[in-house]
Amino acid sequence: MVQIPNPPAPAPPAPTGSVPTSADVARLAGVSRATVSYVLNNARAVRISEPTRRRVREAARELGYVPHAAARSLRAGHSRMVLMPAPAFPVGPLYSRFINELQAALSLLDYTVVQHGTVGVHDDEAARAWAELRPVAVLVPGAGLGPRGVEVLKRSGARAVVTLGPETVEGAHALLMDHDVVGYSAGAHLFDRGRRRIGVVVPGEPGLDTFSAPRLAGVRAAVRGTDATVTELPLAHDEEAAARLAARWRDLGLDAVFTYNDEYAMLLMRALQDEGVRIPEETAVVGADDLMLGRLLRPRLSTVHLELPSGQELADLVDRAVRDPSAAPEAHKVLGARVIRRDST
């Protein structure tokens, strides 16, 4: 029997040189290792001239040196990671812009924002998964986290837990975003325009009930005690569902609709126009979020402009909480709303 020899094992890759260290950066920049550490870790307590800072950064770039996050965490006693669990609901351009601003502001404060997807776990169980990463702070969008989850995160080393939702959670800082003000603004505007039979779109997408329920309640509150009626309109975000709703629109007898947001407004307006429903003569339409695309529609879309906190404001709150973890939790109402009237109402 002829035996086929095994092919020779591939040669190991050639070494590409030693990993640069802070001592290498210090030698190249002509400074001490302590100065390198102060500059690259953005230490604020030590005064270092701008030319020296530039020299250290240029030396680090030339050598390809990157500070070791784990070692830095050991020295500081905590990480610089700010964990933001991925929301369990579809996000739009407004939310994405807010997150981008937040990441930029935290980066200037020497934090790193990590978005974390937790599939199949929820609420306090999810908090245990987040705690495994040992973040210095956790920003939790939406509802679900409870006091027990906050305690788990703090015991794992999180110095700050901040919720972005409709109510406070014991032990956590809170940015209160109660979306009833959005629906109230839309309902009051439609009532002031003389509309009395108001429909409110309720999205069928999972997770959006956190926002759609208070917006619906806000519309109802705006017309409570008047002769106006409010009709709930469940709607999936697809053309077929919008066409089915538009086909029975005149049977519903509605003269106005708040569409939850601008994206649903565009979807429903197109379907209504295909059915020959005149906007705003037969039906007034108002959305929310004030997206650019709404201004390009014909008729141009009236909308509720949301006034969110800046990313810098939230970054400052996180930084304060990290620096003083024993401080009492702060709570701030941060969601404002105002109607921008255009041609659709």
N, C-alpha and C positions, 0 to 999 in steps of 0.2 A: 504494500500500500504506500502510495506516495503521499507524504505529508507536506501540506502547504505551510510554509513558515509564516508566522504572524508578522505583519508589517512592523517596522520599527516605530517606537513611540515618538510622537512629535517632540522636537526639541523645545525646551521651555523658552518663553519669550525673553529676548535680551533685556537686561535691566535698563531702565530709562533714566537712571540717576537717582540719588537719594531724595527723600521728601524734604523740602525746605522747612526750616524751623524759624522761630522768632529770633533765635540767636543769629541766623544768617541775615535776616532783615536788619537786625541791629548793626551788624558789621558793615553791611552795604550802605546803610543810612548814616553811619557814624554816630549812633546814639546808644543808650542803654536798652536792655531788654524790657525794663520797666516802662520806658517811654514808648516802645513799640506796643506794649500791652495797653497803655493808656490811650494811645491814638486809635488803634484798631478796634478797641472796645468802646470808643466814644465816651471815655470817662469824663465826667463834668467837674469833678472835684479838683482836678489838677490843671493848672494853667500851662499850656504848651503853645508856643508861637505858631502862627500859620505856616511859615516857611518850613519849620521842623515837621509839622503834620504832613505837608505835601511831600517832603523828602521820604518820610516813612511809608506813605501810601505808594509812592512811585517805586520804592524798593520792593515792597510787597508784590506789586503788579509785575515787576520785572522778574522776580523769582517764582511767581506763581504761588505765593504763600497765602493760605486761607486759615484764619483762626479755627481751632478745634472747638466746636460748640459744646461737646461733652465736658472738655477740660474747663472751659469757661464757666459752665454751669456748676461744676464742683467747687471752683474758687468762689463763685458768688453765692452758692447755697441754693440757687434756683436757676431754672432755664430762662431763656428770653422768648420762648415760644408762646404765642397767643393762638389758642385753638378755636376755630370757628366751625362747629358741625355744619355740614351741608344741610340746607333747609329741606324739609320733607314736602315741599310744595313748589310748583313751578315759579321761577323768578323771571321778572321782566327787566327791561333796560334801566328803569329807575333804581331798582334794588342793586343791580350789577354796578351801576355808577357809584352808588353809596359805598359798596364793598371796596371798589377800586380806590376811592378816596381814603377809606379807612386804612387799607393796606399801605398806601403811600405815607400817611401820617404816622402810623406805627413804625414803619421802616426808619423814618427820620428820628424816632425815639429809640432806635436800636432794638426793636422787636421784630420777630418774624411771624407772619400770619400763616397758619396752616389750615386749609379747609379739609375737613375730615368727613368721609362718608361712612355712616354706620348702617349697614344693610341688615334688616331683620330684627334689630333691637330698638327699644323705644324707652323714653322717659328715664326713670332712675337706672334702669338696666344699661341704657346708653351711656349714662354718666360714668359707670364703671369702666366701659371701653375707652372713654376719653381719658379717664384718670391714669390708665396704663401708660400713656404717652408723657405723663408728668409735665403738663403745661404750666406756665406761671399764671396764665389767665385763660378763661373760657368765656366766649361770647355765644349765647344761646338764642337763636332766632325762633320766634313762634312760642307756642305754649307747650307744656308737657313736663318740663323739669320741675321737680318738687323739692321741699326742704331736705329730704334724705339724700337726693342726688347732689345738692349743694354741699352737704356735709362730706359725702364721699370725695368730691373733688378737692375740698379744702384739706382733708386729711391726707390726700396724696401729694399735697404741696402747692396746689393752686392758691395764689395769694389774692386773686380777684375772680369773681363769677358775676357776669353781667347778663341779664336777660333783656331781650327786645320783644316785648309782647304786650298784651292788654292789661296785665295785672302784676303785682309784685309777688316775689317768692321769698319766703323767710331766709335770711342769711345772704341774699344776693343783692347786688346793685340792680337797679331797674331803669330802663328807658321805656316809658309807657307809651305804647302806640295803640290807642283805642280807635278803631276804624269807624266807630259810629259817627264821628265828626265828618267823615267823608260822605256817608249816606245822608246825613242831616243837611249838609251843604247842597247836595244834589236835589234832595226833596224840596227844600225851601226855595231853591231857584225855580224849579218846575212849577211849584204852586204860585210863586210870584208872577210867572209868565202866563198864568191863567189856566194851567192844566189841572184837571181834577181826577182823571182816571189814569193812574201812574203804574206802569209795570216796572219790576226790578228783576234784572237778570241775576240768577244764582248759578254760578259755574258748576259744571259736573265734574271737574278735575279734582282728584283726591288731594286733600291738604288745604284747599282754598277756603274751606268753611271757616277757618280761623279768622279770615278777613271778610268773607261774604256775609256771614251771619250778622256781625255788628253793622255792616253797611246797610243791610236790609232793615235792621232795627232802627238805624238812624233815619232812614227815609220815613218809616212809620211814625217816629217821634216828631219829625218835622211837620207832619200834617195831622197829628192827633188833635181831636176836637174840632176839626173842620169837616166840610162836606166832601173832601177828597177820599178816594179809595186807593189801596195799594194791592197789586196783584203780583205774587211771586212767580217768576218765570224760569224754571230749571232749563239749562241749556249747555250742551256739550260744545266744545270748541272745534266744530267741524262744519263744513258748508252744508252737508245734508241736514244736520240738526237745525241749522239756522233757516234753511229753506222750508222745513216742516213747520217751524214756528211762524214764519212769515206767511205761509199759505193760510193759516187760520187767524191772522192778525185782526182782520176786520170783524171777525166773529167775537173776538175778545173785547172789542169796544174800547181799546186804550187810546189815549191821546198823547201819551208821553211815556218814555222809558229811560230809566237809569241802567246802564249796561254793565255795571261793576267796574270795568276799566275801558281804556281806549281800544284795546285789541278786540274785545267783545263788541264794542261799538262798531268798529269797521266791519266785522263779520256780519252783524245783524243789519246794519244800514244797507249793505250791498244786497242782502236777501230781500229786505223790504222794498228797495228800489226795483228789484227784479219783479216783484209782485205789483208794481205800480203805486205803492204807497208813497205819497209826497211828504218830504221832510223839509221844513218843519210844519207845513200846512196841516197835514193830517196827524202826524206824530212828531213830537219834539224828542230829540235824542241828546243825552248828555253822558259822557264817559268819565274816566278818571285817569290820572297820571300825567296828562299834558305832554303826550308824545309828539314828536315832530310830524309823524305820518298823519296825525289827526288834522294838522293844518293844511295838508295836501289834499284831503278829501273834498268833494263837492256834494253837498254844502260842507263848509268847513265845520269841524266838530267842536261843539262846546264841551268843556271838560272841567273836572275838579283838579286843581293844581295842588299837589301834596307838598307840604313844607316839612322836610325831614331834617334832622340834625346833620351838621357837617361831619365828615369823617374825622376832622381834627378834634371836634368836641368829644366824640366818643373815645378817640385815642388818648386825650388828656384825662378822661375819667379812668380809663384802664391804668394809665401811668400813676395817677394819684393812688388808686387802690393797691397797686403792686407795691408802691413805696410805703404805704401805711395800711397793711392788711387788717389791723385791729380797729380801724375807723368804722363808725356806724354806716350801714348801707345807705347809699343815696338813691333817691327815686325822682325822676324828672319826666314830666309830660312833654313829649317832643314832637308829636304829630299835629301839624296844623293843616287847614284846608281852606281854599277859596275857589269860587267858581270863575272860570274865564268864559264869558259868553261869546260865542261866535255864531255862525249862520244856522246851526242845526236846532237852536231853540228860539 
